[in-house]
Amino acid sequence: MATETKERPDSGAGERIRSLVERTIQRNIKGVEYFASAAPPVGLTPKEVIHKRGTLNLYHYKPLVDEIYRVPILMVMATTNRGYVFDIAEEHSFVRFLLNAGYDVFVMDWDHPRPEEKTLGLDDYADKFIADCLRRVRDVTGEEEVTLAGYCMGGVLATIYAATHPEEPLKNLACFTTPVDFSAMEMFAHMSQRKYFNVDRLVDNVGNVAPELLLTSFDMLRPSGRAAGQRALWDNMWNGDFVEFHRKMERWSNDMLPLAGEYFRDTTKKLMWDNALYKGTLEVAGRTADIGNITIPLFHGVALHDHIVPYEASKHLVALAGSEDKTEIVLKGGHISLIAGPNAARRLWPTLDEWLAERSV
């Protein structure tokens, strides 16, 4: 005689349903807050503006520990983006990490170039501005040796300066996701082809170049990127920490700056068209930017999944440098997550600290 077997109730089903309901409630509450609240605050680590020159702001961050390394750090941000990516949130702040590790931190940040600043070119950004800031850092600290660091195109500016001033007492050069071979920046190289892209007409007619041009270019690199980001936001809308950090990063990625007209013309012609930095023929402020001239200790952190600066574009920095002490670190992550956020805090930041510590005394 057959016996009927009753299925036992799933003891975990109730907990899963409860969790799903709770997340749904929180997702709706956070969703209302997301659209109703003001933009989240960023860049809150205490600092002072010690120098301002047109579009440039030079920040000096207040120390957080009693003992600091002898060699200060001057960080150069790309002119297209705000420097608060280095200080996006207290728990995800690159600047705060460096301060707590004992470094004296200065950051070159940028404002919107005014219409009359359309004449600023590569000579200004890669030579005059950096030289001016280095003088200020030396005046404040009393130290001649300075570590120069740069992110993305800020790294390009820092590299150009180090290559054109081999006699200057720079202590170290640290770069992150820094392109050298611009022919390998495939989407940008394709969009700015000489035979199709009339950069002279654009700059002569509009002056400073609107940030929408670059925003569109970045979107074309990953057409589904924004949709994927919004999906991830909705899936995690119940998570307050995720939503807050997402909003801060979204604010930064959309907070792009116009490019000074002559700088845009210079970078298009000299870097994109002529690939002069890679070839060693770039002339800046009357000097040749030969990366082989760089002989100071060099650190380059690159991202394994960088869709903006692919490895084929960045790998030549360490290879071309004349330094005997040079290090390339390839880490998991993307162009932004390499430098900011929880992944950066676990990977790049401690790796850089370990490298810098023995070279900052």
C-alpha positions as CSV (number, residue, x, y, z in Angstrom):
1,M,0.0,0.0,0.0
2,A,1.5,3.3,-1.1
3,T,2.1,5.9,1.6
4,E,1.7,9.6,0.9
5,T,4.9,11.7,1.6
6,K,4.3,15.2,2.7
7,E,6.9,17.8,1.7
8,R,8.5,19.6,4.6
9,P,8.0,23.3,4.5
10,D,11.1,25.3,3.6
11,S,12.3,26.7,6.9
12,G,14.2,29.5,5.1
13,A,11.4,30.6,2.8
14,G,9.8,32.9,5.4
15,E,13.1,34.7,6.1
16,R,13.8,35.1,2.4
17,I,10.3,36.6,1.9
18,R,10.8,38.9,4.9
19,S,14.1,40.1,3.5
20,L,12.6,40.7,0.0
21,V,9.7,42.7,1.4
22,E,12.1,44.8,3.6
23,R,14.4,45.5,0.6
24,T,11.4,46.5,-1.5
25,I,10.2,48.9,1.1
26,Q,13.7,50.3,1.6
27,R,14.2,50.6,-2.2
28,N,11.0,52.7,-2.5
29,I,11.9,54.9,0.5
30,K,15.5,55.4,-0.8
31,G,14.2,56.0,-4.3
32,V,12.1,59.0,-3.1
33,E,15.0,60.3,-1.1
34,Y,17.3,59.9,-4.2
35,F,15.2,62.2,-6.4
36,A,14.2,64.6,-3.7
37,S,17.5,65.3,-1.9
38,A,20.3,67.7,-2.9
39,A,23.6,66.6,-4.4
40,P,25.7,64.8,-1.7
41,P,28.6,66.7,-0.3
42,V,32.1,65.7,-1.5
43,G,35.7,66.8,-0.8
44,L,35.3,67.4,2.9
45,T,38.8,66.6,4.2
46,P,40.1,69.9,5.7
47,K,42.2,71.9,3.3
48,E,43.1,75.5,2.3
49,V,43.7,77.1,-1.0
50,I,47.3,78.3,-0.9
51,H,47.4,79.6,-4.5
52,K,44.9,80.5,-7.2
53,R,45.8,81.5,-10.7
54,G,42.9,81.7,-13.2
55,T,41.5,78.3,-13.7
56,L,44.0,76.7,-11.2
57,N,43.5,76.0,-7.5
58,L,46.3,74.6,-5.4
59,Y,45.1,72.9,-2.2
60,H,47.1,72.0,0.8
61,Y,45.5,69.4,3.0
62,K,45.8,69.7,6.8
63,P,47.9,66.9,8.4
64,L,46.0,64.2,10.3
65,V,49.0,62.7,12.1
66,D,51.8,64.2,14.1
67,E,54.7,62.7,12.1
68,I,54.9,63.2,8.4
69,Y,57.3,62.1,5.7
70,R,60.0,64.6,4.6
71,V,59.0,64.6,0.9
72,P,55.6,66.2,0.1
73,I,53.3,65.0,-2.7
74,L,51.9,67.3,-5.4
75,M,49.0,65.6,-7.2
76,V,47.9,66.8,-10.7
77,M,44.3,66.3,-11.7
78,A,43.2,66.1,-15.4
79,T,41.8,69.4,-16.5
80,T,38.6,67.8,-17.6
81,N,37.5,66.7,-14.1
82,R,37.3,67.9,-10.5
83,G,40.0,67.0,-8.1
84,Y,37.5,65.8,-5.4
85,V,37.6,62.3,-6.9
86,F,40.7,62.1,-4.6
87,D,38.4,62.9,-1.7
88,I,35.0,61.6,-2.7
89,A,33.9,60.5,0.7
90,E,35.5,60.2,4.2
91,E,35.6,56.4,4.1
92,H,36.7,56.3,0.4
93,S,39.2,59.2,0.3
94,F,42.6,58.8,-1.3
95,V,43.7,62.0,0.2
96,R,42.6,61.0,3.7
97,F,44.4,57.7,3.3
98,L,47.7,59.4,2.4
99,L,47.3,61.9,5.2
100,N,46.7,59.1,7.7
101,A,49.8,57.3,6.3
102,G,51.9,60.4,7.1
103,Y,52.2,62.2,3.8
104,D,52.0,66.0,3.2
105,V,49.5,66.3,0.4
106,F,48.9,69.1,-2.2
107,V,46.5,68.9,-5.1
108,M,46.2,70.9,-8.3
109,D,42.5,71.3,-9.1
110,W,40.7,73.2,-11.8
111,D,37.8,75.5,-12.4
112,H,35.9,76.3,-15.6
113,P,38.2,78.2,-17.8
114,R,36.8,81.7,-18.5
115,P,36.3,82.9,-22.1
116,E,39.5,84.9,-21.9
117,E,41.4,81.8,-20.9
118,K,40.8,80.1,-24.2
119,T,44.4,80.9,-25.1
120,L,45.8,78.6,-22.4
121,G,47.7,75.8,-24.1
122,L,49.8,72.7,-23.3
123,D,52.8,75.0,-22.4
124,D,50.6,76.5,-19.6
125,Y,49.2,73.3,-18.2
126,A,52.3,71.0,-18.6
127,D,54.9,73.6,-17.7
128,K,53.9,77.0,-16.2
129,F,51.1,75.8,-13.8
130,I,53.1,72.9,-12.5
131,A,56.3,74.9,-12.1
132,D,54.3,77.6,-10.2
133,C,52.8,75.0,-7.9
134,L,56.1,73.3,-7.2
135,R,57.5,76.6,-6.1
136,R,54.6,77.1,-3.7
137,V,54.9,73.6,-2.3
138,R,58.6,74.2,-1.7
139,D,57.9,77.6,0.0
140,V,55.4,76.0,2.3
141,T,57.3,72.9,3.3
142,G,60.9,74.1,3.0
143,E,61.8,71.0,1.1
144,E,63.4,71.0,-2.4
145,E,62.5,67.4,-3.3
146,V,58.8,66.8,-4.2
147,T,56.9,63.7,-5.4
148,L,54.9,64.6,-8.5
149,A,51.8,62.5,-9.1
150,G,49.1,62.5,-11.7
151,Y,45.9,60.7,-12.7
152,C,45.0,60.0,-16.3
153,M,45.7,63.2,-18.3
154,G,47.0,64.7,-15.1
155,G,49.6,62.0,-15.3
156,V,50.4,63.0,-18.8
157,L,51.0,66.6,-17.6
158,A,53.2,65.4,-14.8
159,T,55.1,63.1,-17.1
160,I,55.7,65.9,-19.6
161,Y,57.0,68.2,-16.8
162,A,59.3,65.5,-15.5
163,A,60.6,64.8,-19.0
164,T,61.2,68.4,-19.8
165,H,62.9,69.3,-16.4
166,P,65.3,66.5,-15.7
167,E,67.5,68.9,-13.8
168,E,64.8,69.8,-11.2
169,P,65.0,68.1,-7.8
170,L,61.8,66.0,-8.2
171,K,62.0,63.0,-5.8
172,N,59.5,60.6,-7.4
173,L,57.0,60.4,-10.2
174,A,53.8,58.5,-9.5
175,C,51.2,58.1,-12.3
176,F,47.9,56.3,-12.5
177,T,46.2,55.2,-15.8
178,T,48.4,57.5,-17.8
179,P,48.3,57.2,-21.6
180,V,51.5,57.6,-23.7
181,D,50.7,56.0,-27.0
182,F,47.7,57.9,-28.1
183,S,47.3,55.9,-31.3
184,A,46.1,53.1,-29.0
185,M,43.3,55.3,-27.6
186,E,41.2,53.8,-30.4
187,M,37.8,55.5,-30.0
188,F,39.4,58.9,-29.4
189,A,41.9,58.4,-32.2
190,H,39.1,57.4,-34.6
191,M,36.8,60.3,-33.6
192,S,39.6,62.9,-34.0
193,Q,41.0,61.7,-37.4
194,R,42.9,64.5,-39.1
195,K,41.0,64.2,-42.4
196,Y,37.5,64.4,-40.7
197,F,38.0,66.5,-37.6
198,N,38.6,70.2,-38.2
199,V,40.0,71.2,-34.7
200,D,41.1,74.6,-35.9
201,R,37.6,75.5,-37.1
202,L,36.1,74.2,-33.8
203,V,38.5,76.1,-31.5
204,D,38.5,79.3,-33.6
205,N,34.7,79.5,-33.5
206,V,33.8,78.3,-30.0
207,G,36.9,79.1,-28.0
208,N,36.7,76.8,-24.9
209,V,35.4,73.4,-25.8
210,A,32.2,72.3,-24.0
211,P,32.4,69.2,-21.8
212,E,29.6,67.5,-23.7
213,L,32.0,66.6,-26.4
214,L,34.0,64.5,-24.0
215,L,31.0,63.1,-22.2
216,T,29.6,61.9,-25.5
217,S,33.0,60.3,-26.3
218,F,33.0,58.4,-23.0
219,D,29.5,57.2,-23.5
220,M,30.4,55.9,-26.9
221,L,33.2,53.8,-25.3
222,R,30.6,52.0,-23.3
223,P,27.2,52.6,-24.9
224,S,25.3,50.6,-22.2
225,G,27.3,51.9,-19.3
226,R,24.8,54.4,-18.0
227,A,21.9,51.9,-18.3
228,A,24.0,49.3,-16.5
229,G,24.8,51.8,-13.8
230,Q,21.1,52.8,-13.3
231,R,20.2,49.1,-13.1
232,A,22.8,48.5,-10.5
233,L,21.5,51.5,-8.6
234,W,18.0,50.2,-8.6
235,D,19.0,46.7,-7.6
236,N,20.9,48.3,-4.6
237,M,18.5,51.1,-3.9
238,W,17.7,49.5,-0.5
239,N,21.4,49.9,0.5
240,G,21.9,53.4,1.9
241,D,25.7,53.2,1.7
242,F,25.7,52.0,-1.9
243,V,23.3,54.7,-2.9
244,E,25.3,57.5,-1.3
245,F,28.6,56.4,-2.8
246,H,26.9,55.9,-6.2
247,R,25.5,59.4,-6.1
248,K,28.9,60.9,-5.3
249,M,30.6,59.1,-8.1
250,E,27.8,60.0,-10.5
251,R,28.1,63.6,-9.5
252,W,31.8,63.5,-10.2
253,S,31.5,61.7,-13.5
254,N,29.0,64.3,-14.8
255,D,30.8,67.3,-13.3
256,M,33.2,67.7,-16.3
257,L,34.9,70.9,-17.2
258,P,35.3,72.7,-20.5
259,L,38.7,72.5,-22.1
260,A,40.7,75.7,-22.8
261,G,40.6,76.1,-26.6
262,E,44.3,76.1,-27.3
263,Y,44.9,73.2,-24.9
264,F,42.3,71.2,-26.8
265,R,44.0,72.2,-30.1
266,D,47.5,71.3,-28.8
267,T,46.4,67.9,-27.4
268,T,44.5,67.0,-30.5
269,K,47.4,67.9,-32.9
270,K,50.4,67.0,-30.8
271,L,49.2,64.1,-28.8
272,M,46.4,62.5,-30.9
273,W,47.6,63.3,-34.5
274,D,51.4,63.4,-34.1
275,N,51.6,61.0,-31.2
276,A,54.6,63.1,-30.2
277,L,54.9,62.1,-26.6
278,Y,55.3,58.4,-27.5
279,K,57.7,59.3,-30.3
280,G,59.8,61.6,-28.1
281,T,59.3,64.6,-30.4
282,L,56.9,66.6,-28.3
283,E,58.0,70.3,-27.7
284,V,56.6,72.0,-24.6
285,A,57.8,75.5,-23.5
286,G,60.9,75.2,-25.8
287,R,61.9,71.8,-24.4
288,T,61.7,68.3,-25.8
289,A,59.5,65.9,-23.7
290,D,61.6,62.8,-24.1
291,I,60.4,60.2,-21.5
292,G,63.9,58.8,-21.6
293,N,65.0,61.9,-19.7
294,I,63.1,60.7,-16.6
295,T,65.6,59.1,-14.3
296,I,63.9,59.5,-10.9
297,P,62.0,56.6,-9.3
298,L,58.8,56.0,-11.2
299,F,55.6,54.2,-10.2
300,H,52.7,53.5,-12.6
301,G,49.5,52.0,-11.5
302,V,47.2,50.7,-14.4
303,A,43.8,49.1,-14.4
304,L,43.2,45.7,-15.9
305,H,39.8,46.6,-17.2
306,D,40.4,50.3,-18.2
307,H,38.1,51.1,-21.1
308,I,39.2,54.7,-21.3
309,V,43.0,54.2,-21.2
310,P,43.7,50.7,-22.4
311,Y,46.9,49.0,-21.4
312,E,48.2,49.2,-25.0
313,A,48.2,53.0,-24.5
314,S,49.7,53.1,-21.0
315,K,52.2,50.3,-21.0
316,H,55.0,52.4,-22.6
317,L,55.5,54.9,-19.7
318,V,57.6,52.5,-17.6
319,A,59.2,51.0,-20.7
320,L,60.4,54.3,-22.1
321,A,61.5,55.9,-18.9
322,G,65.3,56.1,-18.2
323,S,64.8,55.4,-14.5
324,E,66.6,52.4,-13.0
325,D,64.0,52.3,-10.2
326,K,60.7,51.9,-11.9
327,T,57.6,49.9,-11.1
328,E,54.5,49.1,-13.0
329,I,51.5,47.6,-11.1
330,V,48.6,46.1,-13.0
331,L,45.6,45.8,-10.7
332,K,42.0,44.6,-11.1
333,G,39.5,47.4,-11.7
334,G,38.5,50.1,-14.1
335,H,39.7,53.6,-14.9
336,I,37.9,55.2,-12.0
337,S,37.7,52.3,-9.5
338,L,41.5,52.0,-9.6
339,I,41.9,55.4,-7.9
340,A,38.6,55.9,-6.0
341,G,36.3,53.7,-3.9
342,P,36.5,50.5,-1.9
343,N,38.5,48.6,-4.5
344,A,41.1,51.3,-4.6
345,A,41.4,51.3,-0.8
346,R,42.2,47.6,-0.9
347,R,44.5,47.5,-4.0
348,L,46.2,50.7,-5.3
349,W,46.4,52.8,-2.1
350,P,48.3,50.4,0.1
351,T,50.5,49.3,-2.9
352,L,51.4,53.0,-3.5
353,D,52.0,53.6,0.2
354,E,54.4,50.7,0.4
355,W,56.3,52.0,-2.6
356,L,56.4,55.6,-1.5
357,A,57.3,55.1,2.1
358,E,60.9,54.2,1.5
359,R,61.2,56.9,-1.2
360,S,59.8,59.8,0.9
361,V,62.4,60.1,3.7
